[in-house]
Amino acid sequence: MASAKKSKKSSGVSFGKAFFGDSRKGDLSLSFFAYVMILLVVGIVMMSSASYAWAYSEHGGDGLFYAKNQLKNAAIGFAAMIFFMKMDYHNFKTLKLPILKKFNIAGLLYVAGLLLLILALAIGNDEGGSMGAKRWLTIGPINFQPSEVAKLSLIIYFAYSMERDGKKMNKFSVGIMKYVVLMGIYLVLLLKEPHISGCILLGSIGIAMILCGGANRRQFLLLGTTGIAGAAAYLRYQAGIAGSYVATRLKSWRNPFEDILGDTWQTANSIIAIGSGGLFGLGLGNSRQKYLYLPETKNDFVFPIVCEELGFVGALAIIIVFFLLVVEGFSIAVRCKDRFGSLIAVGITTQIGIQTVVNLAVVSNLIPNTGISLPFFSYGGTALIMQLAEMGIMLNISQQRYYPDEQQPVQKKKGRLRRADTSQTELKNA
């Protein structure tokens, strides 16, 4: 009788329930959702203010051109966030296409990211004024950065592969070399663009996931030291080539006011904008540097305008929200019930955290200018849509966390410690 009831219950499972999962209602991380929405709303407002003068100049007096486009992108991204929030993230490793049965979605994403990076080198363009760098790909009416897709592709595939490797991750050939090679293929293609900031971001994501995935820490430290030394040697070599991408960036970084009418114009005006804001800022919309003094105020250099209009207090408040978002993201990763979801959360959170830190460091001239955007603030359809989609995945993972009420106190039995999980009891009683 019991088995009959069980089979009847299982046969009644709908496709929607199988695809979107069956999580405990109320498990969604409301704090994470709140941080995302705060950054999204404030980001759109500040990008609209920062881009007004440039939009007015470039688009026939339409000062809200970029703002309207960003609102459209935000709407699409929000829909993507809701979709992935409802979709069971386990589908990335369990679902397979009827034609390519040997590959799941995780594997196909890695291949897709690889192909897009190759296409960017072959037929890409330098839209955005990136000193001839082929970072953008135009397919019909769609213009996007393949590197944005590559980030999520690498995260999901690494999480799937690391979970599958399990205890083998402790072996050097599997836990380190395998993933260094897989990541290295992406990095070589990004270097060819060139996209140094993309390499830094993708490399940081990969390193964080390899470390959290179970790699031998001593071997990891040794290889990491070697990698840092190699990267430093490469940058030193490039810096010695007059007129190279790296040499130009380093020159502007070392002396931001040396060639203020030339190569250092952007960096110098960024510093001026940050300093002009003072403690409480000039007020929303009252920035002076956005009036065609500071380039790329809609993209990488939106935060200096934030500092100028909202001051130190406003800028600090935004930084705190970013910090809280990252902390909550790692909390979701730590408390996730399965290794796959935990590693995805690590990768996505690392991406947001590193990208934010690097952007803030660039606009304040702590590091050389690298062309990296600020999450939720910088203009860009692909970036914003992908970021919100990732936030949807994070929210879905947050519904699969351990809770204190799911575990019973530790009991002693025959000299051994045993912990019973009440979740099994809940399933039986359901």
Secondary structure, DSSP 8 states (H G I E B T S, - for coil): -HHHHHHHHHHT--HHHHHH----TT-S-HHHHHHHHHHHHHHHHHHHHHHHHHHHHHTTT-TTHHHHHHHHHHHHHHHHHHHHHHS-TTHHHH-B-SS-TT-BHHHHHHHHHHHHHHHHHHH-B-TTT-TT---BEEETTEEE-HHHHHHHHHHHHHHHHHHHHGGGGGSIIIIIIIHHHHHHHHHHHHHHTT-HHHHHHHHHHHHHHHHHTT--HHHHHHHHHHHHHHHHHHHHHHHTSTT-HHHHHHHHHH-TTTTTTTTTHHHHHHHHHHHHTTTT-S-TT--STTTTTSTTTTTTTHHHHHHHHHHHHHHHHHHHHHHHHHHHHHHHHHHBSSHHHHHHHHHHHHHHHHHHHHHHHHHTTSS-------TTTS--HHHHHHHHHHHHHHHHHHTTB--GGGB---EEETTEEE--BHHHHHHHH-
